[in-house]
Amino acid sequence: MLTLVVGLLLFLGVHSVRVFADGWRTAMVARLGEKAWKGGYALVSIVGFGLILWGFSQARQQPVVLWPTPPVWVRHVTALLVLVAFVLVVAAYVPRNQLKARLHHPMVLGVKLWAFGHLVANNTLADVVLFGAFLLWAVLDFSAARKRDRLQGTVYAAGIASRTALTVVMGVVAWAVFAFWVHAHWLGVSPMGRSL
């Protein structure tokens, strides 16, 4: 569990600099240069992510069950939430889509849905630590990002229907690939209930 916690502290810590220390971040980018800052940011993120995967895998070998296994219908609700989450994450990268124009920070909202869905569908201490940490981070990050937008007077470009349709199609395809193949083979858990 310690490995998981250290990984979360590194990964979410570096992703929380703008939430808790935006002024310091700006000063460090100016001092180190944007490329050096991004390089360090990426390195810490990769190390943290690796530790999260390793720590979560270790914790799953000796699970600490906190409550009874949720009913099967919860898995279906989670699958729906994660489908929407995938669309929102894609919306962060497709220019001029209406989801980004309306929501402004769709990736963070996608992380919220992903984390919440997994939090209610699972019942071990490792699940609560992992998904609870990501949910808390997403709530704080979204609030900070919206506040930053208001202070800076950020205006988001209007979206167009064709880009929104492309966003939805790409998100659904990515979700299907992940849900039906990658999740089971990479994580050893089939979210759609298919046998491995």
Backbone as CSV, one residue per row, in Angstrom:
resi,resn,N_x,N_y,N_z,CA_x,CA_y,CA_z,C_x,C_y,C_z
1,MET,0.831,-1.211,0.000,0.000,0.000,0.000,0.867,1.264,0.000
2,LEU,2.039,1.173,0.649,2.933,2.332,0.709,3.371,2.758,-0.690
3,THR,3.660,1.782,-1.545,4.077,2.092,-2.917,2.973,2.844,-3.652
4,LEU,1.742,2.388,-3.478,0.596,3.059,-4.105,0.476,4.492,-3.613
5,VAL,0.592,4.684,-2.318,0.458,6.030,-1.747,1.573,6.949,-2.239
6,VAL,2.798,6.439,-2.286,3.924,7.251,-2.783,3.691,7.613,-4.247
7,GLY,3.240,6.651,-5.034,2.939,6.920,-6.438,1.878,7.986,-6.608
8,LEU,0.828,7.906,-5.798,-0.239,8.912,-5.855,0.270,10.289,-5.445
9,LEU,1.104,10.320,-4.407,1.657,11.605,-3.968,2.499,12.243,-5.070
10,LEU,3.304,11.435,-5.749,4.136,11.970,-6.832,3.280,12.409,-8.019
11,PHE,2.427,11.505,-8.495,1.653,11.772,-9.703,0.647,12.901,-9.498
12,LEU,-0.169,12.779,-8.455,-1.168,13.812,-8.214,-0.532,15.074,-7.647
13,GLY,0.579,14.915,-6.942,1.284,16.090,-6.423,1.757,16.998,-7.539
14,VAL,2.405,16.408,-8.534,2.902,17.233,-9.637,1.746,17.807,-10.449
15,HIS,0.633,17.070,-10.500,-0.541,17.569,-11.215,-1.362,18.556,-10.383
16,SER,-0.936,18.781,-9.144,-1.653,19.721,-8.271,-0.925,21.038,-8.077
17,VAL,0.219,21.208,-8.736,1.002,22.430,-8.543,0.180,23.661,-8.921
18,ARG,-0.573,23.574,-10.014,-1.396,24.724,-10.414,-2.555,24.950,-9.463
19,VAL,-2.959,23.907,-8.737,-4.056,24.038,-7.782,-3.588,24.780,-6.533
20,PHE,-2.419,24.395,-6.027,-1.973,24.908,-4.735,-0.831,25.917,-4.800
21,ALA,-0.098,25.945,-5.918,1.077,26.821,-5.981,1.296,27.346,-7.394
22,ASP,0.267,27.953,-7.946,0.348,28.431,-9.328,1.421,29.514,-9.494
23,GLY,1.543,30.392,-8.512,2.567,31.435,-8.578,3.970,30.852,-8.568
24,TRP,4.204,29.853,-7.705,5.500,29.184,-7.662,5.796,28.494,-8.982
25,ARG,4.774,27.844,-9.559,4.942,27.180,-10.851,5.365,28.176,-11.922
26,THR,4.701,29.322,-11.968,5.039,30.353,-12.952,6.478,30.816,-12.774
27,ALA,6.891,31.001,-11.520,8.268,31.429,-11.240,9.269,30.363,-11.661
28,MET,8.960,29.101,-11.415,9.874,28.016,-11.781,9.983,27.853,-13.295
29,VAL,8.868,28.014,-13.999,8.914,27.943,-15.470,9.794,29.061,-16.010
30,ALA,9.660,30.263,-15.435,10.488,31.396,-15.863,11.967,31.142,-15.557
31,ARG,12.233,30.534,-14.413,13.623,30.306,-14.001,14.280,29.158,-14.766
32,LEU,13.553,28.051,-14.929,14.130,26.859,-15.562,13.948,26.822,-17.075
33,GLY,12.931,27.512,-17.547,12.565,27.404,-18.958,11.449,26.394,-19.114
34,GLU,10.603,26.602,-20.112,9.426,25.756,-20.285,9.796,24.304,-20.576
35,LYS,10.830,24.087,-21.407,11.204,22.711,-21.754,11.720,21.949,-20.539
36,ALA,12.562,22.581,-19.742,13.098,21.918,-18.547,11.972,21.624,-17.555
37,TRP,11.057,22.576,-17.381,9.931,22.362,-16.471,9.087,21.182,-16.938
38,LYS,8.757,21.174,-18.235,7.928,20.088,-18.767,8.641,18.749,-18.684
39,GLY,9.965,18.759,-18.877,10.728,17.521,-18.766,10.690,16.956,-17.358
40,GLY,10.908,17.819,-16.364,10.840,17.382,-14.971,9.449,16.924,-14.594
41,TYR,8.456,17.651,-15.059,7.050,17.325,-14.808,6.731,15.942,-15.370
42,ALA,7.178,15.707,-16.606,6.918,14.416,-17.246,7.627,13.285,-16.513
43,LEU,8.861,13.513,-16.108,9.624,12.477,-15.409,8.959,12.084,-14.091
44,VAL,8.583,13.079,-13.293,7.915,12.792,-12.012,6.580,12.096,-12.260
45,SER,5.845,12.524,-13.289,4.556,11.901,-13.618,4.726,10.434,-13.987
46,ILE,5.725,10.133,-14.808,5.955,8.750,-15.248,6.342,7.867,-14.066
47,VAL,7.253,8.361,-13.229,7.657,7.594,-12.046,6.444,7.365,-11.131
48,GLY,5.673,8.423,-10.893,4.487,8.295,-10.049,3.481,7.318,-10.614
49,PHE,3.246,7.389,-11.916,2.284,6.497,-12.557,2.747,5.045,-12.462
50,GLY,4.031,4.823,-12.690,4.575,3.471,-12.555,4.407,2.920,-11.151
51,LEU,4.665,3.761,-10.150,4.491,3.336,-8.761,3.021,3.072,-8.429
52,ILE,2.118,3.864,-9.012,0.678,3.622,-8.815,0.303,2.237,-9.347
53,LEU,0.730,1.933,-10.573,0.403,0.633,-11.166,0.987,-0.511,-10.338
54,TRP,2.247,-0.362,-9.950,2.914,-1.404,-9.177,2.273,-1.551,-7.800
55,GLY,2.055,-0.430,-7.133,1.465,-0.459,-5.795,0.052,-1.007,-5.784
56,PHE,-0.744,-0.630,-6.792,-2.121,-1.126,-6.861,-2.126,-2.621,-7.138
57,SER,-1.230,-3.067,-8.004,-1.112,-4.495,-8.300,-0.732,-5.276,-7.044
58,GLN,0.207,-4.745,-6.270,0.605,-5.396,-5.016,-0.569,-5.448,-4.031
59,ALA,-1.281,-4.333,-3.900,-2.382,-4.260,-2.941,-3.515,-5.218,-3.307
60,ARG,-3.712,-5.456,-4.595,-4.779,-6.356,-5.040,-4.473,-7.813,-4.713
61,GLN,-3.202,-8.134,-4.472,-2.845,-9.521,-4.149,-3.299,-9.916,-2.746
62,GLN,-3.391,-8.941,-1.851,-3.899,-9.188,-0.495,-4.929,-8.106,-0.169
63,PRO,-6.107,-8.199,-0.789,-7.097,-7.124,-0.644,-7.672,-7.023,0.772
64,VAL,-7.874,-5.778,1.179,-8.564,-5.502,2.439,-9.980,-5.066,2.063
65,VAL,-10.941,-5.967,2.262,-12.326,-5.710,1.850,-13.003,-4.842,2.903
66,LEU,-13.597,-3.744,2.444,-14.216,-2.787,3.365,-15.727,-2.952,3.489
67,TRP,-16.377,-3.452,2.434,-17.827,-3.672,2.469,-18.166,-4.754,1.451
68,PRO,-19.387,-5.282,1.498,-19.757,-6.365,0.576,-19.635,-5.934,-0.885
69,THR,-19.439,-6.921,-1.741,-19.323,-6.652,-3.173,-20.597,-5.960,-3.671
70,PRO,-20.447,-4.834,-4.382,-21.639,-4.129,-4.895,-22.419,-5.005,-5.872
71,PRO,-23.722,-4.765,-6.006,-24.529,-5.556,-6.943,-24.072,-5.371,-8.390
72,VAL,-24.442,-6.319,-9.246,-23.988,-6.336,-10.641,-24.386,-5.066,-11.387
73,TRP,-25.568,-4.504,-11.070,-26.025,-3.329,-11.819,-25.074,-2.139,-11.642
74,VAL,-24.338,-2.120,-10.533,-23.383,-1.027,-10.308,-22.281,-1.059,-11.366
75,ARG,-21.891,-2.277,-11.777,-20.881,-2.412,-12.831,-21.361,-1.755,-14.124
76,HIS,-22.650,-1.898,-14.418,-23.200,-1.313,-15.644,-23.251,0.218,-15.554
77,VAL,-23.586,0.715,-14.379,-23.577,2.169,-14.174,-22.152,2.704,-14.339
78,THR,-21.200,1.994,-13.777,-19.804,2.409,-13.902,-19.371,2.406,-15.356
79,ALA,-19.761,1.373,-16.108,-19.402,1.317,-17.535,-19.952,2.531,-18.275
80,LEU,-21.173,2.937,-17.955,-21.772,4.119,-18.585,-21.017,5.388,-18.195
81,LEU,-20.685,5.518,-16.911,-19.925,6.694,-16.455,-18.562,6.763,-17.125
82,VAL,-17.913,5.616,-17.261,-16.592,5.598,-17.888,-16.694,5.889,-19.383
83,LEU,-17.773,5.464,-20.019,-18.001,5.814,-21.423,-18.054,7.329,-21.581
84,VAL,-18.838,7.983,-20.746,-18.919,9.448,-20.789,-17.558,10.063,-20.471
85,ALA,-16.842,9.470,-19.516,-15.511,9.967,-19.155,-14.564,9.927,-20.338
86,PHE,-14.586,8.843,-21.119,-13.727,8.739,-22.293,-14.044,9.843,-23.299
87,VAL,-15.331,10.093,-23.520,-15.730,11.158,-24.448,-15.205,12.506,-23.950
88,LEU,-15.315,12.740,-22.651,-14.849,14.013,-22.088,-13.335,14.168,-22.200
89,VAL,-12.602,13.088,-21.972,-11.141,13.166,-22.109,-10.761,13.473,-23.554
90,VAL,-11.417,12.827,-24.498,-11.150,13.119,-25.908,-11.503,14.573,-26.225
91,ALA,-12.568,15.077,-25.615,-12.999,16.458,-25.862,-11.930,17.477,-25.483
92,ALA,-11.051,17.116,-24.567,-9.975,18.033,-24.177,-8.977,18.241,-25.310
93,TYR,-8.947,17.317,-26.281,-7.923,17.355,-27.323,-8.436,17.658,-28.723
94,VAL,-9.734,17.497,-28.958,-10.283,17.792,-30.289,-10.645,19.270,-30.337
95,PRO,-9.988,20.038,-31.200,-10.261,21.487,-31.244,-11.693,21.792,-31.677
96,ARG,-12.209,22.874,-31.131,-13.501,23.445,-31.527,-14.688,22.502,-31.353
97,ASN,-14.660,21.633,-30.334,-15.847,20.813,-30.075,-16.714,21.510,-29.024
98,GLN,-18.002,21.242,-29.077,-18.953,21.934,-28.216,-18.844,21.532,-26.749
99,LEU,-18.336,20.346,-26.476,-18.176,19.926,-25.088,-17.130,20.777,-24.382
100,LYS,-15.998,20.982,-25.049,-14.964,21.823,-24.443,-15.433,23.269,-24.352
101,ALA,-16.131,23.731,-25.371,-16.632,25.104,-25.359,-17.584,25.331,-24.182
102,ARG,-18.348,24.317,-23.856,-19.344,24.441,-22.791,-18.768,24.145,-21.395
103,LEU,-17.960,23.091,-21.302,-17.479,22.617,-19.996,-16.117,23.184,-19.597
104,HIS,-15.355,23.638,-20.575,-14.048,24.280,-20.404,-12.931,23.340,-19.970
105,HIS,-13.185,22.425,-19.093,-12.150,21.508,-18.606,-12.687,20.075,-18.619
106,PRO,-12.994,19.558,-19.819,-13.651,18.246,-19.893,-12.786,17.090,-19.391
107,MET,-11.456,17.191,-19.514,-10.626,16.087,-19.051,-10.770,15.880,-17.540
108,VAL,-10.756,16.965,-16.795,-10.869,16.847,-15.342,-12.250,16.301,-14.967
109,LEU,-13.281,16.711,-15.680,-14.618,16.154,-15.439,-14.649,14.668,-15.780
110,GLY,-13.929,14.279,-16.834,-13.828,12.864,-17.185,-13.155,12.063,-16.095
111,VAL,-12.094,12.607,-15.518,-11.418,11.933,-14.404,-12.370,11.793,-13.223
112,LYS,-13.161,12.824,-12.977,-14.157,12.754,-11.881,-15.109,11.575,-12.086
113,LEU,-15.662,11.455,-13.288,-16.616,10.382,-13.560,-15.952,9.015,-13.470
114,TRP,-14.747,8.905,-14.043,-14.006,7.644,-14.003,-13.752,7.225,-12.551
115,ALA,-13.257,8.155,-11.754,-12.919,7.851,-10.363,-14.172,7.516,-9.552
116,PHE,-15.222,8.317,-9.712,-16.456,8.076,-8.964,-17.042,6.718,-9.312
117,GLY,-17.114,6.415,-10.612,-17.657,5.130,-11.044,-16.896,3.953,-10.457
118,HIS,-15.570,4.042,-10.482,-14.761,2.955,-9.941,-14.831,2.890,-8.409
119,LEU,-15.021,4.021,-7.790,-15.114,4.058,-6.326,-16.367,3.330,-5.842
120,VAL,-17.488,3.529,-6.528,-18.728,2.881,-6.093,-18.809,1.416,-6.532
121,ALA,-18.027,1.027,-7.541,-18.105,-0.336,-8.061,-17.138,-1.291,-7.371
122,ASN,-16.233,-0.766,-6.563,-15.217,-1.597,-5.925,-15.321,-1.474,-4.409
123,ASN,-14.674,-2.402,-3.714,-14.910,-2.468,-2.273,-13.664,-2.734,-1.427
124,THR,-12.482,-2.463,-1.960,-11.283,-2.720,-1.159,-10.612,-1.404,-0.756
125,LEU,-9.732,-1.503,0.210,-8.997,-0.335,0.680,-8.165,0.279,-0.444
126,ALA,-7.535,-0.570,-1.245,-6.722,-0.057,-2.359,-7.575,0.736,-3.341
127,ASP,-8.792,0.256,-3.612,-9.710,0.973,-4.512,-10.077,2.337,-3.942
128,VAL,-10.377,2.365,-2.648,-10.757,3.625,-2.012,-9.588,4.610,-2.050
129,VAL,-8.389,4.118,-1.775,-7.211,4.989,-1.803,-6.967,5.515,-3.218
130,LEU,-6.948,4.620,-4.206,-6.649,5.023,-5.588,-7.729,5.936,-6.166
131,PHE,-8.957,5.450,-6.200,-10.014,6.211,-6.866,-10.479,7.404,-6.031
132,GLY,-10.421,7.261,-4.708,-10.751,8.394,-3.854,-9.764,9.537,-4.031
133,ALA,-8.468,9.194,-4.164,-7.442,10.225,-4.376,-7.660,10.951,-5.700
134,PHE,-7.945,10.192,-6.747,-8.178,10.821,-8.052,-9.451,11.667,-8.048
135,LEU,-10.486,11.196,-7.355,-11.724,11.977,-7.288,-11.499,13.284,-6.542
136,LEU,-10.822,13.217,-5.413,-10.521,14.432,-4.653,-9.680,15.398,-5.474
137,TRP,-8.660,14.863,-6.159,-7.808,15.712,-7.004,-8.647,16.399,-8.087
138,ALA,-9.526,15.634,-8.736,-10.324,16.190,-9.840,-11.253,17.295,-9.352
139,VAL,-11.855,17.106,-8.183,-12.742,18.136,-7.619,-11.951,19.423,-7.364
140,LEU,-10.795,19.289,-6.718,-9.975,20.466,-6.401,-9.423,21.120,-7.662
141,ASP,-8.968,20.314,-8.604,-8.385,20.846,-9.832,-9.432,21.581,-10.671
142,PHE,-10.624,21.015,-10.774,-11.676,21.665,-11.559,-12.042,23.018,-10.956
143,SER,-12.170,23.051,-9.632,-12.492,24.303,-8.955,-11.401,25.354,-9.188
144,ALA,-10.145,24.939,-9.067,-9.023,25.869,-9.276,-8.959,26.352,-10.719
145,ALA,-9.209,25.455,-11.662,-9.157,25.830,-13.076,-10.269,26.823,-13.421
146,ARG,-11.464,26.602,-12.894,-12.565,27.541,-13.160,-12.269,28.902,-12.538
147,LYS,-11.685,28.906,-11.346,-11.320,30.170,-10.700,-10.261,30.901,-11.526
148,ARG,-9.272,30.151,-12.027,-8.227,30.735,-12.868,-8.832,31.337,-14.128
149,ASP,-9.776,30.634,-14.731,-10.453,31.145,-15.935,-11.146,32.473,-15.647
150,ARG,-11.846,32.542,-14.502,-12.552,33.786,-14.165,-11.570,34.930,-13.956
151,LEU,-10.488,34.671,-13.222,-9.505,35.724,-12.942,-8.802,36.208,-14.205
152,GLN,-8.545,35.292,-15.121,-7.825,35.647,-16.347,-8.756,36.056,-17.485
153,GLY,-10.055,35.946,-17.260,-11.014,36.291,-18.310,-10.925,35.378,-19.517
154,THR,-10.636,34.096,-19.283,-10.464,33.138,-20.377,-11.763,32.961,-21.155
155,VAL,-11.661,33.014,-22.463,-12.808,32.801,-23.351,-12.501,31.583,-24.215
156,TYR,-13.398,30.647,-24.240,-13.213,29.425,-25.024,-13.900,29.560,-26.369
157,ALA,-13.221,29.076,-27.408,-13.765,29.152,-28.764,-15.057,28.353,-28.852
158,ALA,-15.999,28.881,-29.615,-17.275,28.193,-29.808,-17.035,26.871,-30.523
159,GLY,-17.826,25.872,-30.168,-17.681,24.567,-30.800,-18.556,24.436,-32.027
160,ILE,-18.213,23.471,-32.855,-19.026,23.198,-34.044,-19.466,21.734,-34.013
161,ALA,-20.621,21.475,-34.598,-21.258,20.163,-34.493,-20.387,19.040,-35.041
162,SER,-19.713,19.264,-36.177,-18.923,18.189,-36.775,-17.774,17.772,-35.873
163,ARG,-17.149,18.738,-35.197,-16.061,18.429,-34.274,-16.589,17.712,-33.031
164,THR,-17.797,18.076,-32.616,-18.408,17.416,-31.462,-18.734,15.964,-31.801
165,ALA,-19.286,15.744,-33.001,-19.596,14.376,-33.443,-18.316,13.542,-33.511
166,LEU,-17.248,14.113,-34.036,-15.965,13.420,-34.097,-15.477,13.071,-32.692
167,THR,-15.632,14.002,-31.772,-15.227,13.781,-30.376,-15.982,12.600,-29.778
168,VAL,-17.285,12.568,-29.978,-18.105,11.490,-29.413,-17.723,10.147,-30.021
169,VAL,-17.562,10.101,-31.340,-17.199,8.840,-32.008,-15.844,8.338,-31.516
170,MET,-14.859,9.229,-31.441,-13.529,8.833,-30.973,-13.579,8.354,-29.523
171,GLY,-14.349,9.033,-28.689,-14.467,8.630,-27.289,-15.123,7.270,-27.133
172,VAL,-16.181,7.023,-27.903,-16.887,5.739,-27.829,-15.985,4.605,-28.314
173,VAL,-15.262,4.836,-29.409,-14.357,3.806,-29.932,-13.239,3.511,-28.923
174,ALA,-12.650,4.563,-28.360,-11.582,4.369,-27.366,-12.115,3.609,-26.153
175,TRP,-13.322,3.963,-25.705,-13.930,3.271,-24.565,-14.153,1.802,-24.890
176,ALA,-14.683,1.507,-26.080,-14.980,0.121,-26.457,-13.702,-0.718,-26.493
177,VAL,-12.657,-0.177,-27.089,-11.378,-0.897,-27.141,-10.874,-1.165,-25.729
178,PHE,-10.937,-0.150,-24.889,-10.438,-0.304,-23.518,-11.321,-1.257,-22.714
179,ALA,-12.635,-1.086,-22.802,-13.560,-1.883,-21.992,-13.583,-3.352,-22.395
180,PHE,-13.521,-3.627,-23.699,-13.674,-4.997,-24.153,-12.362,-5.761,-24.294
181,TRP,-11.232,-5.043,-24.392,-9.964,-5.754,-24.581,-8.873,-5.321,-23.603
182,VAL,-8.529,-4.057,-23.615,-7.350,-3.590,-22.884,-7.496,-3.768,-21.370
183,HIS,-8.629,-3.375,-20.816,-8.823,-3.431,-19.363,-8.607,-4.849,-18.832
184,ALA,-9.184,-5.829,-19.509,-9.077,-7.211,-19.052,-7.640,-7.733,-19.161
185,HIS,-6.983,-7.442,-20.259,-5.643,-7.991,-20.478,-4.564,-7.232,-19.726
186,TRP,-4.753,-5.932,-19.557,-3.748,-5.117,-18.885,-3.902,-5.191,-17.372
187,LEU,-5.160,-5.128,-16.899,-5.416,-5.066,-15.460,-5.944,-6.376,-14.875
188,GLY,-6.291,-7.325,-15.738,-6.780,-8.605,-15.247,-8.215,-8.580,-14.758
189,VAL,-8.947,-7.526,-15.055,-10.342,-7.391,-14.642,-11.159,-7.043,-15.880
190,SER,-12.223,-7.796,-16.109,-13.081,-7.513,-17.252,-14.285,-6.680,-16.804
191,PRO,-14.320,-5.389,-17.150,-15.418,-4.540,-16.689,-16.758,-4.892,-17.314
192,MET,-16.730,-5.597,-18.436,-17.986,-5.943,-19.101,-18.457,-7.341,-18.726
193,GLY,-17.756,-7.967,-17.764,-18.186,-9.274,-17.281,-17.829,-10.424,-18.195
194,ARG,-16.992,-10.182,-19.220,-16.583,-11.254,-20.118,-15.475,-12.060,-19.436
195,SER,-15.479,-13.347,-19.684,-14.429,-14.181,-19.096,-13.130,-13.982,-19.854
196,LEU,-12.014,-14.095,-19.137,-10.696,-13.918,-19.745,-10.252,-15.180,-20.421
